[in-house]
């Protein structure tokens, strides 16, 4: 086991620069998530209202609770009226400082000494200013009263803690359900789009990349709500609420906060492009690792057969190292930026604490103390005011660090959303017409008319291919490797559309029909038999879930699979291994044929259907299919001469062209015929040792 380097490779970024993530681009990406968020809008409003109410109650009770504990319980100051009401105590607990404070402020604003005034011709009076509040002595709470306040405060704290815990648990569960529903909406939409894309796209992209985008990148829609809306809203809420309270203590605090915001903003601007690069490298590396994992685990049989475990491990190890390094370096950069913010915030906290301690010693009056005197006792700088103000400064600096953390995570979030919407923005090449015509019934013929097609524009696989297959017949598609046999069938299923020419059913162009109708009426048994870790019955009815047991058994009998199925421990209810690993190649092939037959479609395509069958079983399967296929069109792609001879019609492909069409005996009579040469080459190859 090799160790990962601590900072090895940190200075290099092996990725292309991501597109500039402007605020406008972020807005458009956020707007694109609306269709998946909208179904849960009511639930989101409920969560938002509940959260806002909870935050407000928490902030207010926090301040009131701090004042009660520090100034009332510990110091012994009397209660404000509202506090007495909440604690259910009498007027003997209530302070009269509010009235005296008003008198004191009036006295401060008047001139020292007597003031002359005239009113209605009466003799002037001397008005003596009321003494300032700080000079007024008021009895404190006695020991028994302080104990009462403490006990009732503890009772309220317990009630609040229980209520907050229960409410928090409910909101957490409820919000988690909402987030997952939204994620599900986007994930399903992405999966549907991936499935709707033509095979031309999938041929040039790794499956693991699509898997990572659908499973991982799609999850960022939840982080968008939490990280780009909810978390910033909560953080700003705390920050603004804290600033308001700090201004109430002294406006200098707010000025210092704004002053420190300048270097913090500069750091954020300078580091953002690098964070985006790290994020892109991280997601590309993890996407490559997912692709590597998918390739390795889907080819375990091949790996073991070729004794290639070491090669596979080395490749996986390299991809895993790259993914781990990319994730680690992204978080390292985020930590470094966070440290810079923490240092500036710590400096601010030390400065403000020094000022607050000085003001407590001087018994300096708070800026808006008189306005809040009815609620809390922070009229002058005391221990409670110091504790609350220090907490607000620490909270404000913490909120600032939280905002930069949110901003950095948003870069990763929007990089991921852009990758997710890359799939959603892709337009399928094969689409339904606006007003599709119904699939023809009963079916009479399928025709390829001068069809040309290439996976790459500069390289054609099919060139002017023309062929007609009629109902009640078996047509064998024959030719060398790479001549376009499977492509011809892919075009029939509209997995692709032809570049030139057309394919028609009963003279109706496929492009005039809906894709669902075409594929619902066309069954295919592939050479690569894909089976699932499920029962035999469920594997056969895949794509035809409404088929009853009798129909399934009849399909298995046509495919010569019923006998070996009944020999299994639980018959049709026997569980198969991964990819049908418990079955032989011939058994898997017969189940694939049964799966195609059970759909009972007018068109049946068999791609090398008997390649793994012995001659006797092959002959029986073909006879059964010929009987079952009366009135249907059966198309065979095959190299086996025994299969070809039984076909009603043979189409021979060469270099993407259908050069000969006819029955076996007819085509073999052509001395210079291409089909005859092909058959003779196959016979000679079979005879050679």
C-alpha positions, 0 to 999 in steps of 0.5 A: 500500500503506497502512501499519498504525498502530503503536498506533492503536486499541490502546485500543478493543476491538470485541468482546463480553466473552467468557464468564467463563473460570473454572477449572471451565469450563476443566476442562470444556473440557479434559474435552471433549477426552478422546474425541479424546485417548484413542486416543493415550493410550499414546503420550502416556504413552511421551512423558511417561515419556521426557520426565521421564527426560530432564529428570531426567538433564539436571538431575542431569548439569547440576549434576554437570557444573558442579561438575566443571568449576568446582571440579575442572578450574578450581580443582583440588579432588578428586573425589567418589567417584561422580564418580571412578567415572563418570570411570573414575579411581583413588582418588588422585583422590577426596576425603576431605572427606566424612569430615572434614566429618562430624567437623567438624560433630560438633566444632562441636556439642561444647563447646570444650575437654575433656569428661568422661565415665564409662563402666563405672567407668573413669577420665574421658578428655579428648576433643579435638574434630576440626577443622572441615573448612574448616580441613583442608588436603587436597592438590589435583589436580595438573596432569596429574590435572586434564587427565585429568578435563577430557578425560574430562568433554569425552568424556562431554559429547560422548557426552551431546550426541550421545545427547541430540540423537538422542533429542531428534530422535526424541521431537520427531518422535514427539510431532509425529506424536501431536499431529497425530493428536489434532488430526486426531481433533478436526478430523474430528469438527468437520467431520462435525458441520458437515456434519450440521447442517441447512441452517437453521444454514448459511443464517444463518452464514458459511462462512468462520467454520466453516472457521476454527473447523475449521481454526484453533480445532481446532488448540488441542487440541494447544496444550492438551496442550502449553501446559496440561499438558506445558509447565506440568508441565515448567516446574513441574518445573524450578521445584520442582527449582530451589527444592529445590536453592536450599533446599539452598544456603540457605532464604532463597532460597526465602523470597524466591521466595515473597515475590515470588510475591505481586505476580506473582500480583496482576499475573496476576489483574488482567490476565487479563480483558483478555487474554481480551478481546484473544483473543476480538477476535483470533479473531473478526477472523481468522474474519471475514478467512477468511470475506471471503477465501472470499467473494472467491475464490469470486466472482472471475468476478462481481467481474471482470465487474462491475469491482468489484476496488477495492470488494473490495480495500477490504473485504478491506483493512479486514478484514485490518487488523482481524485484524492489529491484533487479533493485534498488540494481543493480543501487545503486552499479553502482552509488557507483562505479561511485562516486569513479571514480568521487572523483578521477577525481575531485582530478585530476581536482583540481590539474591540475587547480592549475597548469594551473592558475600558468602557466597563471600567469607566461605566460608560453609557451605551449608545442606545441604552435608554431605548432598550432599558425596558427589555434588558439592563444594558444601559451602561457598560457592565459585565452583561453588556461586555459579555453580550457585545463580545459575543456579538463581535465574535458572532459577526466575525464568525459570520464573515468567515462563514460567508467566505466559506459559503462563497468558496463552496458556491464555486464548487457548487456551480461548477457541479451544476454546470456539469449537471446541466451540460447533460440537460442542455444536450438536445437528443438527435432522435426526437418525436415529430410534433404530430406522430402517426400511429404505428401501422397495423397489421404490419406488411413490410419494412423497407430501407430506401437508399439509406446512408449513415456514419457515426462520424460525418467523414466515414460512412458505415452504410451507403445507399442501402436498399432492402425490403422485408415482408411479413411472414418471412425471415430475412438474414442479414449477412456480411463480414465484420464491420459491414454495417449489419448491426447498424442497419438494425439500430436504424430500424429501432431509431437508435439513430436516424439515417443521414440520407434516405429513409426507413419505412413500415408499410411505406410510412417513414419511421420519423413520422412515428413516435419513438415509443411506438416503434420500440414497443412494436420491435423486439430484439435479442442481442448477441451480448446477452444482458441478464440481471441479478433477479429471477428467471421469470423477471428476466424474461418479462423485462420490458413486458411486465404484464405478461402472465406465467403461461405466456412466459412459459410459452416463450421459454418453450419457443426458445428451447429454454423451458427444460433447463429452467424447470431443472433449476431449484425453483424453476422460473423463480430461481434467482440468477447471479450477477449478469446471469453468471450461474448460466452457460452462454447458450442458456443465457442466449436462449433466455434472451430469445425468450425475452424477445418472444414474450413481448409478442411484437410484429417485428423481431430482430435477432442479433447472432441468436444462435452463436452459442447454441449447438446445431440441434438446439439451433435447428429447433429454435429456428423451427419454433421461431418460423412457426411463431413468426407467421405474420411477423417480420423476423430479421436475423444477423448471423454468420452461421451458415446453418442459420442462413440456409433456413432464411426466406431471404438473404441480404449480403452487405459489403462495404456498407452496401447491400450488394445481393438479395435472394435465397441461399440456393439462388445466390449460390448459383451466381459464379461471381457472386459475393455471397457465394464467395463469402460462403465458400470462405466460411466453409474453407475456414471451418475445414482448416485446422 
